[in-house]
Amino acid sequence: MHLESFASNMLDLFAATAQPRTVKMYNLIHTGCLLLALISPFCSGQRYYGPQDPRVEDTLTLEHVSRKQDQVTGSEPSNGVSTTPDGRLFVLYARVDGSTGPQVVEYNQKTNTTTPYPNAQWNNYTEGDDPSRHLIRTNSQRIGPDGNLWIVDVGSPGFGEPVILPNGPKLVVVNVTTDEVCRVYPMGNATLYNSLLDDIRFNPGTGFAYLTDAGAPALIILNLDSGDTRRVLIDDASTDAYMPVSAEGNLLRTAEGAFQRIYADHLEVSPVGKWFYYQPANGGLSRIETKYLDQAFYNSTLAQVLSQYREPYAHTPSTGGTAIDANGNIYVSDTDSQRIISIYPNGTMTLLAQDPRLLWVDAMWIDSQQRLWMPATQLNRGTPFNNESFIEKPLHVYTIDIGVGPSAIDHA
């Protein structure tokens, strides 16, 4: 039987046996996604060698002054940028390559220099220091809807190393007006020794935030007022990784040679706060109404059956990063084919841009000038997946005009 016919028959089977909101149906659809990956134009799994897209601008070349104690060189993977409405720029250096130096910096584009943020002390951790007062290993940073800079600290000294519990994993909130830490949310009670606290999104109307755990598959619900947390959808089909992550047409492996799976990773909240979208790095975007997450925070019985309320949303490819705009369109970076895919609120996918320079675009960002920032991190070429680094330097951050600004509840 031809593959196309087989996939079509499988989809007919899904339609004939559909039972909404059942785990069985969800897993059937994921099986179908594996088949469709072989024929879908959105999941070609091949590196793109075509021409550059003239709309994609090289906005930031991370090639700094030689490192002093408080500088970075531009050779380290950078997997996140964020901007304030008045034009300040913050950059995250993932340190997955084992390099030392500042992890979060403010970048001055005029002088091409960086300043550790919020200060050098927070960015200077050595064994024996109080882990609650230093950044151990930062995985993401973003300006929140409150205007503060939120820093997600994994709490693990190195990629794949155990988390320092209980005080290593945390959220560090910095007031960008005073440049001072205004709150630290300890996350030790919500994480495990093998957790990878990944990223955060907000739902200001209900007072909750949501995080993904890419090391021990789960979602984490955070009460922003009390700081209390609850893990949900633990080892669920929607937070687990049914395939290893891939990039430039190859499945990634760990330094030991095992296939690399990155669990619950990317996440977004719809502009009105109704839907929460999430997926593992290998793809397969799911969604669940935030009301069920918020109720599950208080209701342990509901928390145990949340899988009944989530549903497949879009058959996304292996993904490096996502963003959401004010109209509810979600932007997804394809790590295999160097593409940015736009997903409309109804789930329809369309190609926004494809450019050979977009090598593992990580945490994307939409600024007030309606530009999508795309850090080309080349993470798949780094030491954790190759035992040595094949990253081509310097690194670049690209932008493209999208004609719409950020979601108001995503960031200021």
C-alpha positions in Angstrom: 0.0 0.0 0.0 1.3 3.5 -0.8 2.2 5.6 2.2 -0.3 8.3 1.2 -3.1 5.8 1.0 -2.1 4.2 4.3 -2.1 7.6 6.0 -5.4 8.5 4.5 -6.9 5.2 5.8 -5.6 5.9 9.2 -7.2 9.4 9.3 -10.5 7.8 8.2 -10.1 5.4 11.1 -9.7 8.4 13.5 -12.8 10.0 12.1 -14.8 6.8 12.4 -13.7 5.9 16.0 -13.4 9.5 17.4 -14.2 9.7 21.1 -13.5 13.3 22.1 -11.2 13.9 25.1 -10.0 10.3 25.6 -6.5 9.3 26.0 -6.9 6.6 23.4 -8.0 9.0 20.8 -5.2 11.4 21.6 -2.6 8.7 21.2 -4.2 7.6 17.9 -3.9 11.1 16.6 -0.2 11.2 17.7 0.4 8.0 15.8 -1.2 9.5 12.7 1.1 12.5 13.2 4.1 10.3 12.9 2.8 9.0 9.6 1.9 12.4 8.3 5.3 13.7 9.1 6.5 11.6 6.2 4.3 13.4 3.7 3.4 16.8 5.2 5.1 19.8 3.7 5.4 21.3 7.2 7.5 18.4 8.4 9.9 17.7 5.6 12.8 17.1 8.0 15.4 18.2 5.5 17.9 21.1 5.8 17.1 24.0 3.5 19.8 25.1 1.1 17.8 27.6 -0.8 18.2 31.4 -1.1 18.0 33.8 1.8 14.7 35.6 2.4 15.3 39.4 1.9 12.7 40.2 4.5 14.9 38.5 7.2 17.2 41.2 8.6 20.4 40.5 10.5 19.6 42.7 13.4 22.2 41.6 16.0 25.6 40.1 15.5 26.8 38.7 18.8 30.4 39.5 18.4 31.5 41.5 21.5 34.5 42.9 23.0 37.0 40.3 24.3 35.8 38.9 27.6 36.7 40.6 30.8 35.2 39.5 34.0 31.9 41.1 33.0 31.9 40.6 29.3 31.0 37.8 26.8 32.6 37.0 23.5 29.7 36.1 21.2 30.9 32.5 20.8 28.5 31.2 23.4 25.0 29.9 22.3 22.4 32.6 22.9 18.9 31.2 23.2 16.8 34.2 24.0 16.3 37.9 23.6 13.7 40.3 25.0 13.1 44.0 24.7 11.3 46.7 26.7 8.9 49.2 25.1 11.6 51.9 25.5 14.2 49.8 23.6 16.3 48.1 26.2 17.6 44.7 25.0 18.3 41.7 27.2 20.2 38.6 25.9 20.5 35.1 27.5 23.5 32.9 27.1 22.5 29.4 27.7 25.9 28.0 28.8 25.0 24.5 27.6 28.5 24.3 26.2 30.0 24.5 29.7 31.4 27.9 29.2 31.6 30.4 32.1 30.6 34.0 32.3 27.4 36.1 32.6 24.2 34.3 31.6 21.9 37.2 31.4 23.1 40.6 30.1 21.8 43.9 28.9 23.1 44.5 25.4 24.1 48.0 24.3 23.7 48.0 20.5 25.4 51.4 20.1 28.6 50.3 21.8 28.4 46.6 21.1 29.0 45.8 24.8 27.2 43.9 27.5 26.5 44.3 31.2 25.7 41.4 33.4 22.1 41.7 34.5 20.9 42.4 37.1 24.5 42.5 38.3 27.7 40.5 38.2 27.1 38.9 41.6 23.9 37.2 40.4 25.8 36.0 37.3 28.8 34.6 39.2 28.0 31.3 40.9 30.7 28.9 42.1 30.3 25.7 44.0 29.6 26.4 47.7 27.7 29.7 47.0 24.1 30.0 48.2 22.2 28.7 45.1 19.2 30.8 46.0 21.2 34.0 45.5 22.9 33.3 42.2 21.9 32.1 38.7 23.0 28.5 38.4 22.0 27.9 34.8 19.5 30.1 33.1 17.3 28.6 30.4 15.0 31.5 29.6 14.3 35.1 30.3 11.5 37.4 29.2 9.8 40.7 30.0 6.5 39.9 31.6 3.2 41.6 31.3 4.1 43.5 34.5 7.1 45.0 32.8 9.6 43.1 35.0 12.3 40.8 33.6 11.6 37.1 34.6 14.5 34.8 34.6 14.0 31.0 34.7 16.9 29.2 36.5 17.1 25.5 35.9 19.2 25.1 39.0 21.5 22.5 37.4 25.2 23.5 37.0 25.5 21.8 33.6 23.4 20.3 30.8 22.2 16.9 31.9 23.6 17.3 35.5 21.3 16.9 38.5 19.4 19.8 39.8 20.6 21.4 43.0 17.6 20.9 45.3 15.9 22.6 47.0 17.3 26.0 46.3 18.7 25.8 42.8 15.6 26.0 40.6 13.9 29.3 40.8 12.3 32.3 39.1 14.2 35.5 39.6 12.1 38.7 39.0 14.0 41.9 38.2 12.5 45.4 38.3 14.0 46.9 35.2 13.3 50.5 36.5 15.5 50.0 39.6 17.6 47.1 38.1 17.1 45.2 41.4 15.7 41.8 42.1 12.2 42.3 43.5 11.2 38.7 44.1 12.5 35.2 43.9 10.1 32.3 43.5 11.7 29.0 44.8 10.8 26.1 42.5 12.4 23.3 44.5 9.0 21.9 45.6 7.9 21.7 41.9 11.0 20.1 40.4 12.8 16.8 40.5 16.5 16.0 40.4 16.2 15.5 36.6 14.0 18.4 35.9 14.7 21.0 33.2 12.7 24.1 34.2 12.2 25.4 30.7 10.1 28.5 30.2 7.2 30.6 31.6 4.0 32.2 30.3 1.4 34.3 32.2 -2.3 34.6 32.7 -2.6 37.9 34.6 -6.4 37.8 34.7 -6.4 34.7 36.9 -3.2 35.3 38.8 -1.4 32.2 37.5 1.6 31.5 35.4 2.5 28.2 33.7 5.9 26.6 33.2 7.1 23.5 31.3 9.5 20.8 32.6 11.5 19.5 29.7 13.5 17.1 31.8 10.8 15.3 33.8 7.7 15.7 31.6 5.0 17.9 33.2 3.4 21.3 33.4 3.8 23.4 36.5 1.1 25.8 37.6 2.3 28.8 39.7 0.2 31.0 41.9 1.8 34.4 41.3 0.5 35.7 44.6 1.4 32.9 47.1 4.2 31.3 45.1 2.6 27.9 45.5 2.9 25.4 42.7 1.4 22.2 41.4 2.7 19.7 38.8 0.2 18.4 36.3 0.0 16.2 33.2 3.0 14.3 34.6 4.4 11.8 32.0 1.3 12.6 29.9 1.3 11.8 26.1 1.1 15.6 25.5 4.1 16.5 27.7 6.2 13.4 26.8 8.3 13.2 23.7 7.2 10.4 21.3 10.3 11.0 19.1 13.8 12.4 19.7 14.2 16.1 18.7 15.8 16.6 15.3 17.6 19.4 13.5 19.0 19.9 10.0 17.6 16.5 9.1 19.2 14.5 11.9 17.9 13.0 15.1 19.9 14.4 18.0 21.9 12.3 20.4 23.3 12.9 23.8 27.1 13.0 24.4 26.7 9.3 25.5 25.1 8.4 22.2 21.5 8.0 23.3 18.7 9.7 21.4 17.9 13.1 22.9 14.4 13.7 24.0 13.3 17.1 25.2 9.9 16.9 26.9 7.4 19.6 27.6 9.2 22.6 26.2 7.3 25.3 24.2 4.3 27.1 25.6 2.0 30.1 24.8 -1.2 31.6 26.2 -3.9 33.0 23.9 -4.3 36.8 24.1 -7.6 36.6 26.0 -6.2 34.0 28.4 -8.6 31.2 27.3 -6.2 28.7 25.8 -2.8 27.3 26.9 -0.7 25.8 24.1 2.3 23.5 24.8 4.4 20.8 23.2 7.6 18.8 23.5 10.6 19.9 21.4 10.0 17.2 18.9 6.7 18.7 17.9 3.0 18.1 18.2 1.3 21.2 19.7 -1.5 20.6 22.2 -3.9 22.9 23.9 -6.1 23.0 27.0 -8.4 25.6 28.4 -6.7 27.6 31.2 -9.7 27.3 33.4 -9.0 23.6 33.8 -5.4 24.3 34.7 -6.4 27.0 37.2 -9.1 24.8 38.8 -6.7 21.9 39.0 -4.3 24.0 41.1 -6.9 23.8 43.9 -8.5 20.5 43.0 -6.3 17.4 43.2 -9.1 15.2 41.7 -9.3 17.4 38.6 -5.5 17.5 38.4 -5.5 13.7 38.1 -7.8 13.7 35.1 -6.6 16.8 33.2 -5.7 14.6 30.2 -9.5 14.4 29.5 -9.5 18.1 28.7 -6.5 18.6 26.5 -6.5 18.1 22.7 -4.2 18.1 19.7 -4.0 21.5 18.1 -1.4 21.5 15.3 1.1 19.0 13.8 4.2 21.1 14.4 7.7 19.9 13.5 10.7 19.7 15.7 10.8 23.1 17.2 13.4 25.5 18.6 11.1 28.3 19.8 7.7 29.9 19.7 6.0 33.2 20.1 2.4 34.5 20.0 1.1 37.8 18.6 -1.9 40.1 19.6 -4.1 38.3 17.1 -3.4 34.9 18.6 -1.2 33.7 15.8 1.6 31.3 17.0 5.0 31.4 15.4 7.0 28.1 15.4 10.6 27.6 14.3 11.4 24.4 12.4 14.8 23.2 13.4 15.1 20.8 10.5 14.2 23.0 7.6 15.1 26.5 8.8 11.5 27.8 8.6 9.2 29.9 10.6 5.6 28.6 10.5 2.6 30.7 11.5 -0.4 29.0 13.0 -3.7 30.8 12.9 -6.1 30.6 15.9 -8.1 28.0 13.9 -5.1 25.7 13.7 -4.3 26.3 10.1 -0.5 26.5 9.4 1.2 28.6 6.8 4.8 29.4 6.0 6.1 32.8 7.2 9.7 32.6 6.1 12.4 30.1 5.2 16.1 31.1 5.2 19.3 28.9 5.5 20.5 31.3 8.2 17.7 30.4 10.6 19.7 27.6 12.3 17.8 26.4 15.4 15.9 29.6 16.1 15.2 29.5 19.8 12.9 31.6 22.1 11.4 34.1 19.7 10.2 37.5 20.7 7.7 40.1 19.3 8.6 43.7 20.0 6.4 46.9 20.0 7.6 47.7 16.4 5.9 44.5 15.2 9.1 42.6 14.5 9.6 38.9 15.3 13.1 38.4 16.8 14.7 35.1 15.8 17.9 34.1 17.7 19.7 31.6 15.4 21.4 29.6 18.2 22.7 26.6 16.4 22.2 24.6 19.6 22.2 21.3 17.7 25.8 21.9 16.7 26.9 22.5 20.3 28.9 20.3 22.6 26.0 18.5 24.4 24.9 16.8 21.2 28.3 16.2 19.6 31.0 15.9 22.3 32.5 19.1 20.7 31.2 22.3 19.2 30.5 22.8 15.5 28.8 26.2 16.0 29.7 28.7 13.3 30.7 32.1 14.8 29.7 34.7 15.3 26.0 34.1 16.2 23.2 36.2 14.8 19.8 37.3 15.9 17.4 38.0 12.9 14.2 39.9 12.7 11.2 40.0 10.3 8.3 42.4 10.2 5.0 40.6 10.9 2.6 43.6 11.0 1.2 42.9 14.4 2.5 43.5 17.9 2.8 41.2 21.0 -0.1 39.8 23.0 -0.8 42.2 25.9 -0.8 39.4 28.4 2.4 37.9 27.1 4.7 40.9 27.8 4.7 44.6 28.2 
